[in-house]
Amino acid sequence: MVERRAETADWFTPAPLPVAELNDAQRLACLRLIRSENVGPITFRELINHYGGDQAAIDVLAHLSRKIGRGKTVRICAGDKAEAELEATRRHGATSLSAIEPH
């Protein structure tokens, strides 16, 4: 008979996202990351938890996408496209927040 332990329920619970104020460069990197093709919430969370909310996560994603292959492509959202989205947000009087910001 296999004994069930109470901790097993936590094995599949994703690690919480870090909570941090982001500067403009980090906010842009987070937006580029989440807007990249084939990057969903789980991949976003894993990259942010491991590499942080900055350019390092995007650099790693580019490297991993070349290594993975197998028909899955990862097109990283272009910086100018993300910049335009942030600018449109500002023009409308809104503030863009990333999932990892405390607000």
Contacts in CASP RR format, 6 or more apart in sequence:
PFRMAT RR
TARGET T0000
AUTHOR 0000-0000-0000
METHOD contacts of the structure
MODEL  1
MVERRAETADWFTPAPLPVAELNDAQRLACLRLIRSENVGPITFRELINH
YGGDQAAIDVLAHLSRKIGRGKTVRICAGDKAEAELEATRRHGATSLSAI
EPH
14 42 0 8 1.000
14 45 0 8 1.000
15 45 0 8 1.000
15 49 0 8 1.000
17 45 0 8 1.000
17 48 0 8 1.000
17 49 0 8 1.000
17 99 0 8 1.000
17 100 0 8 1.000
18 48 0 8 1.000
18 49 0 8 1.000
18 52 0 8 1.000
18 100 0 8 1.000
19 100 0 8 1.000
19 101 0 8 1.000
19 102 0 8 1.000
20 53 0 8 1.000
20 100 0 8 1.000
20 101 0 8 1.000
20 102 0 8 1.000
21 101 0 8 1.000
21 102 0 8 1.000
22 30 0 8 1.000
22 53 0 8 1.000
22 98 0 8 1.000
22 100 0 8 1.000
22 101 0 8 1.000
25 54 0 8 1.000
25 55 0 8 1.000
26 53 0 8 1.000
26 54 0 8 1.000
26 98 0 8 1.000
27 86 0 8 1.000
27 96 0 8 1.000
27 98 0 8 1.000
28 79 0 8 1.000
28 82 0 8 1.000
28 83 0 8 1.000
28 86 0 8 1.000
29 53 0 8 1.000
29 54 0 8 1.000
29 55 0 8 1.000
29 57 0 8 1.000
29 58 0 8 1.000
30 48 0 8 1.000
30 53 0 8 1.000
30 98 0 8 1.000
30 99 0 8 1.000
30 100 0 8 1.000
31 77 0 8 1.000
31 82 0 8 1.000
31 85 0 8 1.000
31 86 0 8 1.000
31 96 0 8 1.000
31 98 0 8 1.000
32 58 0 8 1.000
32 76 0 8 1.000
32 77 0 8 1.000
32 78 0 8 1.000
32 79 0 8 1.000
32 82 0 8 1.000
33 39 0 8 1.000
33 44 0 8 1.000
33 47 0 8 1.000
33 48 0 8 1.000
33 53 0 8 1.000
33 57 0 8 1.000
33 58 0 8 1.000
33 61 0 8 1.000
33 76 0 8 1.000
33 77 0 8 1.000
34 40 0 8 1.000
34 41 0 8 1.000
34 44 0 8 1.000
34 99 0 8 1.000
35 77 0 8 1.000
35 81 0 8 1.000
35 82 0 8 1.000
35 85 0 8 1.000
36 58 0 8 1.000
36 61 0 8 1.000
36 74 0 8 1.000
36 75 0 8 1.000
36 76 0 8 1.000
36 77 0 8 1.000
37 73 0 8 1.000
37 74 0 8 1.000
37 75 0 8 1.000
37 77 0 8 1.000
38 72 0 8 1.000
38 73 0 8 1.000
38 74 0 8 1.000
38 75 0 8 1.000
39 47 0 8 1.000
39 61 0 8 1.000
39 74 0 8 1.000
44 99 0 8 1.000
47 57 0 8 1.000
47 60 0 8 1.000
47 61 0 8 1.000
48 57 0 8 1.000
48 100 0 8 1.000
50 57 0 8 1.000
50 60 0 8 1.000
51 57 0 8 1.000
51 60 0 8 1.000
53 98 0 8 1.000
53 100 0 8 1.000
58 76 0 8 1.000
61 74 0 8 1.000
61 76 0 8 1.000
62 74 0 8 1.000
62 76 0 8 1.000
64 74 0 8 1.000
65 72 0 8 1.000
65 73 0 8 1.000
65 74 0 8 1.000
65 76 0 8 1.000
68 74 0 8 1.000
85 96 0 8 1.000
86 96 0 8 1.000
89 95 0 8 1.000
89 96 0 8 1.000
90 96 0 8 1.000
97 103 0 8 1.000
END
